Amino acid sequence: MHHLWLDRLTHGEVASFLACVYGRPLPSKTADALHARTGGNPFFLEEILSAARGAEPDALATQPL
């Protein structure tokens, strides 16, 4: 068994992650909201995107959890 510790993502890393997922940069308010909601936790970020189920990425900043 190997333990892998992931540091929290910075705001810039969240923005880069979102750009990679959606193939384009998203508005900073979206990155701000998702960074705040997840605390930069990569697992939580992936789970929020998975739960969004194809919702418009610009709407992620205003969707309820």
N, C-alpha and C positions, 0 to 999 in steps of 0.2 A: 504494500500500500504506500502510495506517495501522497503527501499533502501539498497542495498548490495554493499559495496565498496570493490573492489578487488585491492590489491596492485599489482604492476608490478612484474612479475616473474624475479628472478635472473637468471644468466646464468645456474647455477646448476639445478634450478627448470625447466628451459626450457629443459635441457638435460634429466632430469627425466621424464618429461611429454612425450617427444618423445620416450623414452625407453618404457614407458607404452603403448603408442599408437601402436608402431611397435613390441613390444615383445622382443626387444633387444636394447642394447645401440647403438647409432648411432655415427659416427665419430664426433669429437669435432668441425670440420669445419662446419658441418651441424648445430649443436647447436649454434655455433658462428654466422653464417649467419642468422638464424631465430631469434635469440635474437636481433641482430642488426636491422633486417628488421621490427620487431614488437615492438621494444622498451620494450619488456617484457610484452606487453599487451596480456592477455590470450585470449581475444576475437579475436584479430587479428591473433594470432597463430592458433587458431582453424579454422578460415576462410581460412588461407593459406593452411592448411592441407586438408580442404574440397575441395578447388579449385584444389589441386594437382591431385585429382581423381585417386588415385592408382599409381601415378608415383613412381618410385624407390625412397625410402627415401634418399639414398645417393646423388641423383641428386637434392634434394631440395635446396641445397646450391648454385647451379648454375642456377636454372630456373629463368626466368624473372618474375617479379610480374605481 
